[in-house]
Amino acid sequence: MDNFSTPERRQVVDLTAVNRFLAKMYGLMALAVFVSAVTAYLTMTSYKVPVMTFFGAHPAMLWLTMLVPVGLSMGISFKATRNPVAGTIMLMLLAITYGFVFALIAGFYTGSTIATAFVSAAAIFVGMAVIGTTTKRSLDNIGAYARAALIGLIVALVVNLFLQNPMIDYVFSIIAVVIFTALTAYDAQKMKELYLNYGNQVSATGLATVGALQLYLDFINLFIYLLEIFGIGGRRN
């Protein structure tokens, strides 16, 4: 991350400060997940008819909505450490946008499938986050391999958009779960290391927001691909 590429690096050894940073980061991440869940629920219940009517009349807006998270993610990554308040606001806007997208996706799956995918994603996330935060072993190699594999997976998914092969989608979903499982542990460790190295040089709240973004995206991708896996036979007719 270019925001932290300074030559001088001083270790932060105050365990209380480290724990406070981790609590803030995971708290923001959990809040983002909660906001997404509430947004998805409201979209599929109280506002289902106007939402479906709007996108039925303006289908191009759906694609625009899909692009909004990209811009918000970039904004958080570059802005959060300089302006923590703006970073936090953008994180919540990102959560709202994803919640809206989840509501559209959820219409294709049964409630039990969605619940199973969410609980499974949460269990995997918590386990990997604990490992990444507490392990003394460097996960840099695992992170590098996972990111390289993610690039290859994205290319393969784009190709399969034209092939429309459900079995390939299923296999890719399994691979994606493995990738984001590894990335969850890696990102958890990396954010702790960033705080240890730069916590006294940048805003701790801003850094926690950047970490919350990374971990939120890991969790969301775990959930989406697990939903695809469990959705075999669990789609609505």
N, C-alpha and C positions, 0 to 999 in steps of 0.2 A: 504494500500500500504506500503510494508516494507521499501521503501526508505525514509519514513517520520516518522518512529516509534521511534523518539527520545524523551527522557523524558522532555526536556526543550522546552516549546512552548510559543513564544512571539507573541502577537497580532500585526498585521500591521493595523494601523488605517488611513493611508494616503489614502484618497479617490481617489486622482489623480493617485496614484500608482495602486490601485485596478482597476480603470477604464482602465488604460494602460494595465494591465495584461489581463483583460477580452477582450479588443480590439485585443490584440495580439493572444489570444487563439481562438476567433471566426474568426479572420482574417486567421489564419493558417487552421482552419477547412474549411472555405469557399474556400480557395485556393486549398485544397485537393479535394473538390467536383468539382471545376472547372477543375482541372487536369484530374480527372476521366472522366468528360464529354467530354473533348477534345480528350482524348485517345480513348474513346468509338466511338466517331464520326469518327476519322481518321481510326480506325480499320475497321469500317463498310463501309468506302468509299474508300479512297486512297489505303489501304492495305488489302482490303477484300480478294482478290484472293490469294495473297501469304500466308496469314494467314490460310485460309481455306485449301489450298493445303498442308501446313506444318502439320497441325493437322490431316488432313486426312491420311497423310503418317506416322505420329507419334502420335497416339491417347493417348499413355501413358503420353505424355508431358502435356496433358490437366489436368490430375490428379495432376501432379507435380505443375502446375500453381496454382491450387486450394489450395495447401498447402503453397505456398509462403507467403500469407498474415498472416498466423499463426506465422511463424518465424519472420516476420517483426514486427508484433504487440508486440511480446515478447521482441524483441530487443529495440523497442521504449520505452516500459514500464520500462526496466531495465537500459537503456543507456542515455535517454534524459536528465535527471537532471544532469548527470555527464559530458555529451558531447552534448550540445544543437545542435551543427551543425550536428553531426552524426544523432541525433534524427530527425531533420528536413528533412535531406536527406532520411532517411528511411521512413518517413511519405509520402514524395512525391513518392518514389518507391512503397509504398503500394497503393497510389492513382492510379498510372499508372497500377498496376497489376489489381486492381478492375475495372478500366475502361476497360481493355481488357476483363475481365470476363463479364462485363455488355454488351459489344458488342456481345458476343456470346449468351447471354440471350435475348438481344433485338431482335434478329432475329426471335423469336417466337411470337412477339407482334406487333401490329400496332403502328404507330407513335402517334396517338391520345391517345391510352392507356398508352404509355410511358409518354407522356406529362401530362396526368391527374394524374398519379401516382407520378410524380416528383413534380408537383405543390402542391398536397395534402400532400406529405411528408414534403415539405418545410414549408407549413402553420402550420402543427402540430409541427414540430421542433421549429420554431420560437416562437410559443405560449408557448410551454413547457419550452424552454430555458429562456424566459422572466420570467415565473413563478418561475422556479428554482433559477434564479439569484436574484430575488427581494423579494421573500417571506421570512418572518421571522419564519415561522413554519418549524420545522425540518421534512425532508422527509426521514429520516433514515429508519423508519419502512416500508414506501412504497418501498424504494430501496431494502430492505431485502426481502420483499415478491416478488418483481419483479424478483430478481435474482434467488430465489428459484423456481419460476414459469418457468423461462427461462431454468433451468436445466431439469425440468420435460418435457418441450416442446421439448428440444433437443432429449431426450430419445424417446419421442413419434414419432418425425419425423424420427428417425433412424428406428424404428419399421415399420413405414408406407412405408419406402423404399421397404420393402418386400411385404407389402399388396397392394401398388399401388392403393389406394382408393382416387379418386379426391375430393370427398366430405369431407373426413377427412382432406385433404390438405387445402381445402378452410376454414374449421373451424379453423384449426391450424393457418392459416394466420391471421385470425381476432384476435385470442388470441395473436399472436406475435405482432400485431400492438398495442394492449393494453399494452403489456409488455414493448415495446420499447418507447411508449409514456411516461410511468411512469419513465423509466430509463433515458430518456432525461432530465426531470425535476430534477431527483435525481443527475445525473452526473453534471449538470450545478451548482447545489447548492454545491455539494461535492468539485468540483474544486475551487470554490470561497472560501470555508472554508479552503481548503488546502493552498491556497495562504495566507489567513489571518493568519494562524497558522505557516506556514513554509516559507513564501515568503522571509524572511530575512536570511534564512539558506541554501537555495538551489538556483540554477539558475532560475530566473523568466521565461526566455525563454524556458528552458528545461521543467519546470512545465507546461507552456502554450502548449508545444508540446504534453505532455502527455494528457492534457485536450482536445486538438484538436483531438487526436486519439480517445478518448472515445466518444466524440460527433460525430465525423465523422462516427464511426461504428454504433452509434445509428441512425443517419440519413440514412445511407446506408441500414440498416435492415428495417427501416420504408419504404423506397422506394421499396425494393425487395418484401416485403410482401404485400404492397399496389398494386404493379404491379400484383402479383398473384391474388389478390381480383378483381381488375378491369379487369384482363385478361380473366375472364369468359365471353366468347362470343367475346373477343377482340384479340384472338390469330390469327396468320396468318395460312392460310390453306396450 
